[in-house]
């Protein structure tokens, strides 16, 4: 994923990253320094603290969204 983010960096203004792995932090910092908006969508408890701190309000928790979007079955 990091390879394609770097390879395609001139072709996007924002990226939605579907991982909370702390190993992605250096590339996310680089992209943000290049003016890219970064949004991270991951499972809250499994997301690296450094990632959450870095993206701040641009972090979206899968579990929170799952509960918000949950549809009730028709009876």
Residue, then its C-alpha position, 0 to 999 in steps of 0.5 A: x500500500x505504501x508503494x502505491x501511495x507514494x507512486x500515485x501521490x501526484x494523482x490525489x488530494x486526499x486518501x482514506x487509509x483502511x489500516x491502523x497499523x503504526x508502520x504506516x505513520x512515516x508515509x502518512x506524515x510525508x503525504x500530509x506534509x505534501x498537502x494531502x488530506x489523510x483519513x484513517x478508517x480502522x478498528x479503534x482498539x486495534x489502531x496504533x495510538x500514534x496513528x490516532x494522535x496523528x490524524x486526530x479528528x480524521x480517524x473513523x472507527x469501524x465499530x462506531x460506524x457499524x453501530x451507526x449504520x446498523x439496519x434493523x430487520x423488517x418483521 
